[in-house]
Amino acid sequence: MMFEDNWIDPLAALKQRGEACIMVTVLEHHGSTPRDSGTKMLVTQDKLYATIGGGHLEHLATKMAREMLVDAKESLVVERFDLGARLGQCCGGSATLMFEPIGQSLQHLAVFGAGHVAKALLHVVATLPFRVTWIDEREEQFPAQLPDNVTKLLSDDPVGDVRDMPAGSYYLVMTHNHQLDFDLAKAILKRGDAKYFGLIGSQTKKKRFQYRLRARDFTDTQINQMICPIGISAVVGKHPAEIAISVAGELIAIYQGRALENKQKPNLVQVNSDIAKLA
């Protein structure tokens, strides 16, 4: 049987994108096993590269590796598997696997819109543990040079691109078009798996969107996933860099597992009204 053993090129590509993975290596094998010692495969949250032979052993190894990614494990794990009836494999041998975390586990952030605030924000989040997909329909809005962990997506269908985002992504919607903002909000809420969804704008915009979403049968539970206004109220100011710091602070609070503040505070309304004008 021929196996696809190219894990070196995918590993380089994962490193380039800043995407963490687990390298699974067959350290030892005894008796009849699917693959020999030294065989490797890479496991990410949604893909496998190369193989340790398939079957239930690979299925179980993949499950363990993805649990390590979710838990952001940083230490090596070594485990021995007997390939008998318990694993549903009839090889009769045994294999010892090493699970090696590679790369920092980065959160994925999708930023829709390339206005002044988004440009300022990208300078900040590029220094944080995010890999960013930056989406806009306007080529001329993107800077010539982007940080290594930021990927530009020039798109004729930003709403359709929501379907292609990784599971558990963060979303920031700050386009130049309120109808596009609304269509993106629908698509993100319909997915239902966002770790964070922030919409740029004022309390008035939020209430208008809430009304329109309810008219389209979105539940309050779904609608309440939408954070609007965005940003930390203690950081005030109209300059895009000041707004960017405020929004970045909120993103940091989310990935650190901290509760967000009450968004009904009045001093945040005017700030985000100014944000909407700058977006």
VEXDREN-2710 file (C-alpha; in Angstrom, 1 decimal):
% VEXDREN-2710
k/r/px/py/pz
1/MET/0.0/0.0/0.0
2/MET/1.3/3.5/-0.9
3/PHE/1.1/6.2/1.7
4/GLU/1.3/10.0/1.3
5/ASP/4.2/10.9/3.6
6/ASN/4.8/14.5/2.7
7/TRP/4.5/16.4/6.1
8/ILE/7.5/18.7/5.6
9/ASP/5.9/21.1/3.1
10/PRO/2.6/21.3/5.1
11/LEU/4.6/22.0/8.3
12/ALA/6.3/24.9/6.6
13/ALA/3.0/26.2/5.3
14/LEU/1.4/25.9/8.7
15/LYS/4.3/27.8/10.2
16/GLN/4.0/30.5/7.6
17/ARG/0.3/30.9/8.4
18/GLY/0.9/30.9/12.2
19/GLU/-1.3/27.8/12.6
20/ALA/-0.6/25.4/15.4
21/CYS/-0.5/21.6/14.9
22/ILE/0.4/18.4/16.7
23/MET/3.1/16.2/15.1
24/VAL/2.2/12.5/15.8
25/THR/5.3/10.2/15.5
26/VAL/5.4/6.4/15.7
27/LEU/8.2/6.1/18.2
28/GLU/8.2/2.3/18.5
29/HIS/6.4/-0.6/16.9
30/HIS/6.3/-4.2/17.8
31/GLY/4.8/-7.0/15.8
32/SER/2.3/-6.2/13.0
33/THR/1.4/-2.5/12.8
34/PRO/0.0/-0.2/10.1
35/ARG/3.2/1.8/9.9
36/ASP/6.8/1.5/11.1
37/SER/8.8/3.6/13.6
38/GLY/9.6/7.1/12.5
39/THR/6.3/7.6/10.6
40/LYS/4.8/11.0/11.1
41/MET/1.6/12.9/10.5
42/LEU/0.4/16.4/11.3
43/VAL/-2.9/17.1/12.9
44/THR/-4.6/20.5/12.8
45/GLN/-8.1/21.4/14.0
46/ASP/-9.6/20.5/10.6
47/LYS/-7.0/18.7/8.5
48/LEU/-4.5/15.8/8.5
49/TYR/-1.3/15.8/6.6
50/ALA/0.4/12.4/5.9
51/THR/-0.7/9.3/7.8
52/ILE/0.2/6.8/10.5
53/GLY/-1.8/4.1/8.6
54/GLY/-5.4/4.9/9.0
55/GLY/-7.9/2.8/10.9
56/HIS/-9.0/3.3/14.4
57/LEU/-5.5/4.0/15.7
58/GLU/-5.2/7.0/13.5
59/HIS/-8.7/8.1/14.4
60/LEU/-8.0/7.9/18.1
61/ALA/-4.6/9.7/17.7
62/THR/-6.3/12.4/15.7
63/LYS/-8.9/12.9/18.4
64/MET/-6.2/13.1/21.1
65/ALA/-4.2/15.5/19.1
66/ARG/-7.2/17.8/18.5
67/GLU/-8.0/17.8/22.2
68/MET/-4.4/18.9/22.9
69/LEU/-4.9/21.8/20.4
70/VAL/-8.2/22.8/22.1
71/ASP/-6.5/22.7/25.5
72/ALA/-3.4/24.5/24.2
73/LYS/-1.1/21.8/25.5
74/GLU/2.6/22.6/25.2
75/SER/4.2/19.4/26.6
76/LEU/5.0/16.2/24.7
77/VAL/2.7/13.3/25.3
78/VAL/3.8/9.7/24.8
79/GLU/1.3/6.8/24.8
80/ARG/1.4/3.1/23.9
81/PHE/-1.5/1.4/22.0
82/ASP/-2.1/-2.3/21.7
83/LEU/-3.6/-3.0/18.3
84/GLY/-6.1/-5.6/19.3
85/ALA/-9.9/-5.9/19.4
86/ARG/-10.2/-2.8/21.7
87/LEU/-9.0/-0.6/18.9
88/GLY/-10.9/-2.5/16.2
89/GLN/-7.6/-3.5/14.5
90/CYS/-6.4/-7.0/14.0
91/CYS/-2.7/-6.3/13.5
92/GLY/-1.9/-7.8/16.9
93/GLY/1.1/-5.6/17.5
94/SER/1.6/-2.5/19.5
95/ALA/2.7/1.1/18.7
96/THR/4.0/3.9/20.9
97/LEU/3.0/7.3/19.6
98/MET/4.5/10.7/20.5
99/PHE/2.3/13.8/20.4
100/GLU/4.4/16.9/19.9
101/PRO/2.8/20.4/19.9
102/ILE/4.3/22.6/17.3
103/GLY/3.7/26.4/17.0
104/GLN/1.7/28.7/19.1
105/SER/-2.0/28.1/19.2
106/LEU/-3.4/31.2/17.5
107/GLN/-7.0/32.5/17.5
108/HIS/-8.5/33.2/14.1
109/LEU/-9.9/36.7/13.6
110/ALA/-11.9/37.7/10.5
111/VAL/-12.0/41.5/10.0
112/PHE/-14.5/42.7/7.5
113/GLY/-13.8/46.2/6.2
114/ALA/-10.5/48.0/5.5
115/GLY/-11.3/51.6/6.7
116/HIS/-9.3/53.8/9.0
117/VAL/-10.2/52.0/12.2
118/ALA/-9.5/48.6/10.7
119/LYS/-6.1/49.7/9.4
120/ALA/-5.2/51.0/12.9
121/LEU/-6.5/47.8/14.5
122/LEU/-4.5/45.5/12.3
123/HIS/-1.3/47.1/13.6
124/VAL/-2.3/46.1/17.1
125/VAL/-3.7/42.6/16.6
126/ALA/-0.7/41.7/14.4
127/THR/1.3/41.7/17.7
128/LEU/-1.3/39.5/19.5
129/PRO/-1.8/35.7/19.2
130/PHE/-4.1/35.9/16.2
131/ARG/-4.0/34.9/12.6
132/VAL/-6.1/37.3/10.8
133/THR/-8.1/37.2/7.6
134/TRP/-8.8/40.8/6.4
135/ILE/-11.6/41.0/3.9
136/ASP/-12.7/43.9/1.7
137/GLU/-14.1/44.4/-1.8
138/ARG/-11.8/47.4/-2.5
139/GLU/-8.2/46.6/-3.6
140/GLU/-7.0/50.1/-3.1
141/GLN/-7.9/50.1/0.6
142/PHE/-5.3/47.5/1.6
143/PRO/-1.8/48.6/2.5
144/ALA/1.0/47.4/0.3
145/GLN/2.7/45.5/3.1
146/LEU/0.9/43.3/5.6
147/PRO/2.2/41.6/8.8
148/ASP/3.1/37.9/8.4
149/ASN/0.0/36.7/10.4
150/VAL/-2.4/38.8/8.3
151/THR/-3.9/37.4/5.1
152/LYS/-5.6/39.8/2.7
153/LEU/-8.8/38.5/1.0
154/LEU/-10.1/40.7/-1.8
155/SER/-13.6/39.5/-2.2
156/ASP/-16.7/40.1/-4.3
157/ASP/-18.8/38.1/-1.8
158/PRO/-17.8/38.9/1.8
159/VAL/-21.0/37.4/3.1
160/GLY/-20.3/34.1/1.3
161/ASP/-16.8/34.1/2.8
162/VAL/-18.3/33.8/6.3
163/ARG/-19.1/30.1/5.4
164/ASP/-15.4/29.5/4.8
165/MET/-14.1/30.8/8.1
166/PRO/-12.6/28.3/10.6
167/ALA/-14.8/27.0/13.4
168/GLY/-14.7/29.2/16.5
169/SER/-13.4/32.3/14.8
170/TYR/-13.5/35.8/16.1
171/TYR/-15.4/38.3/13.9
172/LEU/-15.2/42.1/13.6
173/VAL/-17.6/43.7/11.1
174/MET/-16.6/47.3/10.3
175/THR/-17.4/47.9/6.6
176/HIS/-18.3/51.1/4.8
177/ASN/-21.9/49.8/4.1
178/HIS/-24.6/49.3/6.7
179/GLN/-26.5/46.9/4.5
180/LEU/-23.4/44.8/4.1
181/ASP/-22.8/45.0/7.9
182/PHE/-26.4/43.6/8.4
183/ASP/-25.9/40.8/5.8
184/LEU/-22.6/39.8/7.5
185/ALA/-24.3/39.9/10.9
186/LYS/-27.0/37.5/9.6
187/ALA/-24.4/35.1/8.2
188/ILE/-22.3/35.1/11.4
189/LEU/-25.2/34.6/13.7
190/LYS/-26.6/31.8/11.5
191/ARG/-23.2/30.0/11.8
192/GLY/-23.6/30.1/15.6
193/ASP/-20.0/29.2/16.5
194/ALA/-18.3/32.6/16.9
195/LYS/-16.1/33.0/19.9
196/TYR/-16.7/36.7/19.5
197/PHE/-18.7/38.8/17.1
198/GLY/-18.2/42.6/17.3
199/LEU/-20.2/45.1/15.1
200/ILE/-19.0/48.6/14.8
201/GLY/-21.6/51.3/15.5
202/SER/-23.8/53.1/18.0
203/GLN/-26.6/51.9/20.3
204/THR/-29.0/53.2/17.6
205/LYS/-27.5/51.0/15.0
206/LYS/-27.6/48.1/17.4
207/LYS/-31.3/48.6/18.1
208/ARG/-32.1/48.9/14.4
209/PHE/-30.2/45.6/13.7
210/GLN/-31.9/43.9/16.6
211/TYR/-35.3/44.8/15.2
212/ARG/-34.5/43.6/11.7
213/LEU/-32.9/40.4/13.0
214/ARG/-36.0/39.6/15.1
215/ALA/-38.2/40.2/12.0
216/ARG/-36.1/37.5/10.3
217/ASP/-36.8/35.0/13.1
218/PHE/-33.4/35.2/14.9
219/THR/-33.9/34.5/18.6
220/ASP/-32.8/36.8/21.4
221/THR/-30.1/34.2/22.3
222/GLN/-28.7/34.5/18.8
223/ILE/-28.9/38.3/18.6
224/ASN/-27.2/38.7/22.0
225/GLN/-24.1/37.1/20.6
226/MET/-23.6/40.4/18.6
227/ILE/-21.5/42.9/20.6
228/CYS/-22.3/46.5/19.7
229/PRO/-21.0/49.0/20.5
230/ILE/-17.5/47.5/20.6
231/GLY/-14.5/48.4/22.7
232/ILE/-13.6/49.2/26.3
233/SER/-15.4/52.3/27.6
234/ALA/-12.5/53.3/29.8
235/VAL/-10.5/54.0/26.6
236/VAL/-12.1/57.0/24.9
237/GLY/-11.1/59.1/22.0
238/LYS/-11.9/59.7/18.3
239/HIS/-8.5/58.9/16.8
240/PRO/-8.5/55.6/15.0
241/ALA/-5.5/54.4/17.0
242/GLU/-7.3/55.1/20.3
243/ILE/-10.4/53.2/19.0
244/ALA/-8.2/50.4/17.9
245/ILE/-6.7/50.0/21.3
246/SER/-10.1/50.0/22.9
247/VAL/-11.3/47.2/20.5
248/ALA/-8.1/45.2/20.9
249/GLY/-8.5/45.3/24.7
250/GLU/-11.9/43.7/24.3
251/LEU/-10.5/41.0/22.1
252/ILE/-7.8/40.3/24.7
253/ALA/-10.4/40.1/27.4
254/ILE/-12.3/37.4/25.4
255/TYR/-9.3/35.1/24.7
256/GLN/-8.2/35.5/28.3
257/GLY/-11.7/34.3/29.4
258/ARG/-12.8/37.5/31.1
259/ALA/-16.4/38.7/31.2
260/LEU/-17.2/41.8/29.0
261/GLU/-18.5/45.0/30.6
262/ASN/-22.0/46.2/30.5
263/LYS/-22.5/47.7/27.0
264/GLN/-25.3/49.9/28.1
265/LYS/-23.0/52.5/29.7
266/PRO/-23.8/55.8/28.1
267/ASN/-20.3/57.1/27.6
268/LEU/-19.7/54.3/25.1
269/VAL/-22.5/55.4/22.8
270/GLN/-20.9/58.5/21.5
271/VAL/-17.5/56.9/21.1
272/ASN/-18.9/54.2/18.9
273/SER/-21.0/56.7/16.9
274/ASP/-17.6/58.3/16.1
275/ILE/-16.3/54.8/15.2
276/ALA/-19.0/54.2/12.7
277/LYS/-18.2/57.5/10.9
278/LEU/-14.5/56.5/10.7
279/ALA/-15.0/52.9/9.5
END
